């Protein structure tokens, strides 16, 4: 499954990183605590979170994640989007809750990686 | 070209003049279609711009026009009679994405390129754009490959009893905007040195946690020093206060944190930082004195064997 398919099937808004939409998704992780993500998320994972500040981009880039899905319309500042764009990181936005997105991802076959 | 590909082209910053074919083969109004056929056959092209005596672009004629004339037995007609005068052109200074959109909107296979004085300076096909795009991507990866090749040889090329590379970073207090940049740079350096990706990942996680600790907790920020030699990377993270009040709890108790609530809202302060660092490091030493500061030293072996 590539990021673009998830964008299309879940109707997500592409906020940044449209050049990297063909990246393969290896699995998923959901949390709002950055240290948890640092410890558990794997390269190529899609990360579902309510957080949308510059450090989210730093964490996602360091971990080489495939995409970040920001839920519940959490406001994404222009500098956050610009930073993601510069790093070629896909940032997606949705009004849905984290739980709803994770359920949908699971239905599409995106699994947790332990 | 699909709309997805157009989106990719939009990311490119180069202009039509950089990807077009410069040697333009033209034909004049008075040439016959038989002569046109020879030009197309010899040059292996399927569309030719038509110029008048003054060299100004007046039309374009394609292999489809030629085939139609052939079906009608009109190969002795002139180019002027059979050419298309509806000209879809681009400027050499146009961005490539403008040209890509024009291809998609009009369905034409090639476009004459004009300069600011309306002179014909080149021809552009979708293939030219694709080739330009591929060349750009290749140049980017090639630069990184060269950087990696050079860096990976450093420990072999430099002769000394012990060669090491020292990277120093100053981390300002509360600078959340740039949080993670030092970690990114250390990570990139390790990758260029040809380090195993799993080890790079552990080093990046440990450095990031230490970097964020300086940003969140240290009164005046601090310094990160990474010393890399052929066998290991040693990270020294230092600050001058406030110091960790209960080091034992900070190291062992899940959820123990002194992060202020307003920073917790950003997703920090889960009481996991030092534990994450310890999990990633092969060796870890930490000394801290309240009012004096904290010194963390960790090392990771660069080879798994």
Interface residues (C-beta under 8 A of the other chain):
Chain A: X4 X18 X19 X32 X33 X34 X35 X36 X38 X39 X43 X49 X51 X53 X54 X55 X56 X58 X59 X61 X62 X63 X79
Chain B: X4 X7 X8 X11 X176 X177 X179 X180 X181 X183 X184 X187 X201 X204 X205 X208 X209 X212 X266 X267 X268 X270 X272 X273 X276 X279
